[in-house]
Amino acid sequence: GIYHDILQKLQNNDRKSFHQDFSNDFVEKFLLVSTLKAVFGKKYIQFDENRIKEYDIKGINNLALPDYYVRNGNKVFLFECKNSLISNQSKLDSEYKDIEREIKEKFYAHGKKKKAVKQLLNYVELAQNMKYEIFDNSTKLENCIYYPILVTTDLTLTSLGFNKLLNEYMDNDVDKLDTHLKKRIKPLTIIHI
C-alpha cells in the first residue's frame, strides 16, 4: 500500500520518524478516533486520549491513558491501538521461539516497557484505583466490568493463534490481581482496523 511506498522512498533515519508520526497522528488520533466515534455515535461516555489531556489537571500528561475509553453503565471498554507489524521474516520463520519473542516485544513487554497487553491491564488498575475519575466519576468502581480491546493494523494478529497467545499472557497477569477485580476483567479482544 501507500504506507510501504512512502517508506521505500525515505532514508533510514526518516523511516522511524515517519512510522511514529503515521502511527500517532493518523492511525491513533484520526483513524481510531473517527472509527470509534462512528461506531458508538453520541451514546455512552467516550473519551479519546487527547480529549482527556485537555483537562487542565496537574500530572495528567504523566498518567497512562488508553487511546480510547468508553463506558456504558458499568461496562468499561478500554482501547489500545498498535500500528506494529509482525515482520515477514517472523511470519515465514519456522522457529516458534523467534516468532514468540517478536510478539512479546511488540505486544506484551520489551524489557521494563509495557506494551499493548500490559498497558491495557494497567489501564484497568488505574481506572479501578480512581485515577480516571478526573474525566469519568459517575460510576461505582466495584461494579465495573472491564473489556480490554487491542486495535491493530496487522491483520495477522486477528488470527486465533495470536489471539490465544496474547490472552495467555494477559491471563498470567490477571491471575496476580485481586480476586474481586480479576473476575470483572473480560478476555482480550483483538480488532483489525
N, C-alpha and C positions, 0 to 999 in steps of 0.2 A: 504494500500500500504506500500511500504518500509519506507516512512516517518514516519508513525504511528508505525511500527515495531521498528524502532530505538528509537522513543520517549518512548515507553514502557520499553525499556532496560535501559534508563538513570535515574539517580537520579533526584529529583525535581529541584535542583539548575542547573543541566546541561541541563534540558529541555528548559528553556527560552533561554539560550545561544545557544543551537543547533538550535532552531527555528529562532533566529535572524540571525545566520550565514547562515543557509539554505536559508532564505528569501533574504538576501542581496547578498551573494556570488553566490548562484545557481539560484534562481528564477529571481532576478533583473539583475544581472551582466552577467549571462550566458544565461539562457533560454529566457528571454525577448529580450535581445540584439540580440542573434542568430536568433530568430524567426523574428524580425522586419527587420533585415538585409536581411534575405531570402525573405521576402515579398517585400521589396522595392528595393532590389538589389543595384545597384550603381546609381539609379535615385534619383533625388531630393537632397536637402540639409538635411543631417542627422547628429545628434549628440546623443551619449548616455551620461549619466551624467559623467562618468569617462573621456570621451574624452573632455568634456567641462572643467573639472577641470584641465586638462593638460595645459590649458592656464595659463601662469605664470603672473597672474594679482592680485594685492592686493585686498583682500576681496572676492575672488572667492569661497573660502570654506565657507563663511558666506551667500552666495547668495542661495536662494531657487531655486533649479533646477529640471526640470522634469526628470523622469527616461529615457525618450527618446523624442527627438524633431525632427520633420520632417517638412520641408517647401517645397511646390510645388507651385511656383509662389506666389500668395497672400494667399494661404491656409496653415495654420499652424496647425499641428497635435501635440498635447501635450499629452504624455502618462504618467500615474502614475500607477505603478504596486503594488498590495497589495496581500500578502500571509496571509491575515486574514481570518479566517473561522468563520462562524456563528455556535455557539455551537449546538450540537444535542439537548440539553435541550431547547434552544430557538426555535429550529425548531418544537419541539413537544409541546411547551408551548402554551396554549390557550389564554394567556393574551397578547393581542396585545401590550400594553404599555411596557412590558418587552422585547419583540422582537424588538420593535422600539428603545428602549433605547440602546440595544446592537448594532444595526445597526448604530445609530447616533454616538456612542462612537468609533466604528471601522472605519466608512467610511465618517463621516461628521466632528465632532469635539468632543474632550474629554477635558472638561474644556476649557482652552485657546489654547490647542494644535490643530492645523489644521490637519484634516485627508483628505483622498483622494479627496472628492468633493471640499472642501475649498482650498486644495493645488492646484488643477487644476485651479480654478479661480484666485488664487494668481499668478500662472504662466502666465495666460493671462494678468493680470495687470502689472506684471513685464516686459513682452515682450512689451506691449503697452507703458510702461514708459522707453523704450530703455535700460533696464538693460541687455538684451540679445544681444545687438549689439556687444559685445565683441567676439561673435562667429558667429553671423549672422547679417550683417549690410547692406545687399543689397536688401532691400525692403522698400516700403512706408508703414509705420505702420498704417496710417489712412485707408489703403485699405485692411488690413489683416482680414481674416475670420478665427476664431479660432474653432478648433474641439477638445474639451476635451474628453479624452478617458481613462477610468479606465480598466486596465487589472487585472483580478482576478484569483486566483487559486481555488476559491469556485464556482462550477457550479451553486449552488443555487442562486447566485447573478445575474445570467443572465436571471432569470425568469421575466416576465412582471411586477409583483408586486414590486419587488426590484428596477427594472429599473425606474419605475414610481415614487416610493418613493424618490430615490436618485435624480431624476430630479426635483422633487418638492423642495427639499432642495436647489438645485442649483438655480432654478428659483427665489426663495426668495432672494438669494444673488445677482443674476444678476439684479433684479429689482432695486437694490440700486445703480447700476453703471450708469455712464454717458450714455445718450440715444444713442449717436452715437456708443459707444462701445458695449452696450448690444444687438444691432441689428446684430452685427457681431460675436456673440458667439452662436454656434450651440448647440443643446441639448447634454447632456452627453451620450456617447456611452459606454456600458459595454461589454467587451470581456473576454471570459474564455480562459486561456492558459493551 
